[in-house]
């Protein structure tokens, strides 16, 4: 043997090299598709049928990245409304209670309240289910408002559901029907946690959560108060998971909290279980400067149970945002709760 090194070109022909390069290109494409391309992994929710709620006890990674979300843009109007037992004939019941259909005039009034504000996103509390939601969507369409993207979260044992309807695409749905209650994993959040991400045309993302805590109607009022507090702690823990998985994601939580400002449950949501999960409560007012959302005739009490919270990221973008309580005449007939709205940036 001579001590000379062999010419590398003598080991492989030109055809062999071209074939190897082609195979590498195919492998790269397959890897790109398998890994989700851009890494966003978001799939637009279909208007007709949203994905079923996950039964997971955690708030898993959504696959939607908060990185690079535009910080400015046209205001997006969000409205929340407790529609007070919005049931229709034919809706499947999920409990042993008798659910009477909401009068047609009252359902028309609900549509009037929403149409008065023309929101891009609507969070609903106490909707009966898919049939009831479709009834409302039909009435809104007659008023020139179409919401092609929607999600209703139902839970067995509870006839009152949470829902969201939107003119903006719902790009993620991580709603959880059965979410273990803090301190008692045998019990669940009564109405689950609605959790979706919507996307504005300019690329802005908004994570929208909905909740409905235990009411005061109970044989043991102290036990009801305790349950609301545990639900609030549970929700704070859920928000902490979101904050750690998606730092800087603009997040809003709406709900009928059945508690007013300053109560333990509301303070829990504001303080969070850590600084990551702390939320800022908005303070919308009606045309007379009043902030109440429900009036109890029996106790002559005005209460602010319907409230919207936003995280610090979203609040920092809402310096010029307007908000309000809908107090048009139709509001009295629509529900025992008044609708609340705000602008998102």
C-alpha positions, -999 to 999 in steps of 0.1 A, spaced: 0 0 0 12 35 -7 9 60 21 -12 83 -1 -48 92 10 -75 82 -15 -94 109 -33 -129 113 -17 -145 118 -51 -134 83 -60 -155 67 -33 -189 81 -45 -201 89 -80 -219 121 -89 -252 102 -90 -247 88 -55 -242 123 -41 -273 137 -58 -294 107 -46 -282 113 -10 -290 150 -12 -325 142 -25 -331 118 4 -320 144 29 -344 169 14 -373 144 18 -364 137 54 -363 174 62 -398 180 48 -412 150 67 -396 163 99 -411 198 93 -446 185 89 -444 161 118 -432 189 141 -459 213 131 -441 235 107 -439 269 124 -443 254 159 -476 273 165 -497 242 162 -530 262 162 -560 248 144 -589 271 137 -621 259 154 -648 249 129 -679 270 132 -703 240 131 -687 217 157 -661 227 183 -638 201 197 -650 182 228 -639 195 262 -608 179 276 -613 160 308 -577 168 319 -571 180 355 -544 204 342 -542 234 319 -520 218 292 -499 236 267 -522 251 241 -497 251 212 -504 288 206 -474 309 213 -477 343 230 -444 354 214 -447 381 188 -483 390 194 -490 426 182 -495 450 211 -517 475 193 -546 475 170 -582 485 166 -603 479 198 -621 445 201 -654 447 220 -660 420 245 -694 416 263 -705 392 290 -741 384 299 -758 360 323 -788 352 302 -808 338 331 -818 302 324 -818 305 286 -835 272 279 -855 262 248 -878 233 239 -859 202 230 -827 210 249 -813 179 265 -815 182 303 -784 171 323 -799 171 358 -831 160 376 -844 195 378 -872 207 355 -859 234 331 -886 255 317 -880 272 283 -872 309 286 -901 330 273 -897 341 236 -900 378 245 -871 375 270 -850 357 245 -856 385 220 -846 410 247 -813 391 252 -806 395 215 -815 432 217 -790 437 246 -762 421 226 -771 439 194 -770 472 212 -733 469 218 -724 448 187 -695 430 204 -670 409 185 -668 384 213 -696 374 238 -692 354 269 -724 337 281 -735 324 315 -766 302 321 -771 292 285 -789 259 283 -768 241 258 -762 237 220 -799 240 211 -803 271 233 -772 287 218 -784 281 183 -817 298 192 -797 329 203 -775 328 173 -805 328 150 -821 358 168 -788 377 165 -785 369 128 -819 385 123 -804 416 138 -775 416 113 -750 400 137 -734 367 128 -711 348 151 -697 319 131 -673 307 158 -688 294 191 -682 270 219 -706 258 246 -693 240 276 -718 216 292 -713 193 323 -734 164 334 -755 173 365 -756 210 355 -782 224 331 -767 258 331 -738 260 308 -710 285 298 -705 296 262 -686 320 240 -697 332 205 -673 352 183 -669 369 150 -632 363 153 -618 328 148 -614 305 178 -580 291 172 -577 270 204 -603 254 227 -589 240 260 -622 241 279 -625 216 308 -659 202 318 -646 183 348 -619 202 367 -610 190 402 -619 214 430 -590 226 452 -590 207 485 -614 180 474 -604 162 442 -636 141 444 -656 173 436 -654 193 405 -659 230 395 -697 232 392 -697 244 356 -662 237 346 -638 262 331 -644 276 296 -611 283 279 -606 295 243 -581 316 223 -595 340 197 -574 357 170 -579 392 155 -573 399 118 -540 417 127 -527 386 146 -535 397 181 -545 368 204 -568 369 234 -573 340 258 -608 341 271 -619 321 302 -654 318 316 -666 307 351 -698 305 371 -693 301 408 -717 286 434 -748 307 441 -760 318 475 -791 296 471 -782 267 494 -795 250 526 -761 259 542 -750 294 532 -717 290 550 -710 259 529 -719 278 498 -695 306 507 -667 281 513 -674 264 480 -671 297 461 -638 304 478 -624 270 468 -636 275 432 -618 308 432 -586 292 444 -590 265 418 -594 291 391 -563 310 403 -543 278 401 -555 273 366 -545 308 357 -511 303 372 -505 273 348 -515 295 319 -491 323 330 -462 298 333 -469 281 300 -477 312 280 -460 342 296 -474 375 283 -505 360 268 -533 386 270 -559 369 292 -594 378 302 -617 360 327 -654 367 328 -681 352 350 -710 354 374 -690 352 406 -721 354 429 -698 376 451 -691 413 449 -659 433 451 -640 429 483 -653 394 492 -628 366 498 -635 349 465 -630 381 445 -599 390 464 -585 355 457 -590 360 419 -573 395 421 -543 383 442 -540 349 426 -519 320 441 -488 339 430 -479 371 412 -480 352 379 -518 345 383 -528 379 398 -557 396 379 -570 431 376 -607 436 381 -624 461 357 -649 486 370 -674 493 342 -704 517 349 -737 524 333 -749 557 318 -757 569 354 -723 560 368 -737 529 386 -718 496 386 -744 471 399 -753 441 377 -781 424 397 -809 436 420 -824 413 447 -860 425 453 -863 405 485 -834 422 502 -835 455 483 -799 448 474 -779 460 444 -749 437 438 -720 435 413 -718 398 407 -710 399 369 -673 409 366 -644 409 341 -608 404 351 -577 408 329 -541 399 335 -514 426 337 -503 421 300 -538 428 287 -544 456 313 -512 474 301 -527 477 266 -561 490 278 -551 525 289 -576 540 265 -601 512 267 -638 520 273 -661 498 293 -697 499 305 -729 482 318 -757 479 293 -788 497 308 -811 499 278 -848 492 285 -846 457 270 -821 448 298 -848 444 324 -867 419 303 -836 400 291 -823 388 324 -820 394 361 -784 403 354 -771 433 334 -746 428 306 -710 442 311 -687 451 282 -651 463 276 -627 471 248 -597 450 243 -564 461 227 
